[in-house]
Amino acid sequence: MRKWPDSPHWEFDAVWLGADAAGQWVGIPTGTWLERPGAGFHATADHVSLFPHEAWWAAVFYDDDPNRPV
């Protein structure tokens, strides 16, 4: 992913779950390494991300985890 004005942001491996009218869906399992410049951590819960077909934003839906670092 990139963040304004075009600097590196979060990078991680994900599992493609499919596509529908809302966009592309990917899954990030517990234990996945997520990193960005200056930070990194292992996912403490499963989560799903949506990348809409024609929008500039992405949505992330986290499983219930009170210890999540973000």
C-alpha positions as a printed Julia matrix, in Angstrom:
70×3 Matrix{Float64}:
   0.0     0.0    0.0
   1.02    3.63  -0.48
   0.11    6.64   1.61
   0.06   10.28   0.66
   1.87   11.86  -1.05
   3.14    8.51  -2.36
   5.23    7.18   0.46
   5.43    3.52   1.52
   2.81    2.35   3.98
   1.81   -1.11   5.28
   3.15   -4.16   3.47
   2.07   -7.77   4.13
   1.16  -11.04   2.47
  -2.55  -11.82   2.26
  -4.87  -14.52   0.94
  -7.13  -13.45  -1.93
 -10.69  -14.34  -0.91
 -12.5   -13.2   -4.03
 -14.27  -10.27  -5.61
 -17.84   -9.01  -5.61
 -19.67   -5.77  -6.4
 -17.93   -4.06  -3.45
 -14.38   -4.87  -4.58
 -11.49   -7.24  -3.95
 -11.38   -9.05  -0.6
  -8.23  -10.4    1.08
  -7.72  -12.26   4.35
  -4.84  -11.73   6.77
  -4.49  -14.64   9.21
  -3.28  -14.4   12.79
   0.52  -14.44  12.85
   1.02  -12.63   9.52
   3.92  -10.15   9.6
   2.78   -6.58   8.81
   5.31   -3.79   8.4
   5.72   -0.19   7.34
   8.71    2.13   7.6
   9.51    2.36  11.3
   7.09   -0.29  12.55
   6.18   -3.95  12.27
   4.22   -6.6   14.15
   2.61  -10.0   13.82
  -1.18   -9.91  13.42
  -2.72  -10.89  16.74
  -6.12  -11.66  15.18
  -7.52  -12.61  11.81
  -8.73   -9.73   9.7
 -10.22   -9.08   6.28
  -9.52   -6.13   3.99
 -11.68   -4.73   1.22
 -10.16   -2.85  -1.71
 -13.06   -1.24  -3.6
 -13.02   -1.36  -7.39
 -13.26    2.39  -7.86
 -12.34    4.16  -4.64
  -9.17    5.55  -3.08
  -9.69    3.94   0.33
  -9.46    0.45   1.81
 -11.46   -1.01   4.71
 -10.17   -3.41   7.36
 -12.4    -5.6    9.52
 -10.64   -7.08  12.57
 -11.64  -10.12  14.56
 -12.25   -9.43  18.24
  -8.84   -8.87  19.93
  -8.36   -6.36  22.77
  -4.55   -6.6   22.46
  -4.38   -5.5   18.82
  -1.57   -2.92  18.45
  -3.43   -0.77  15.88
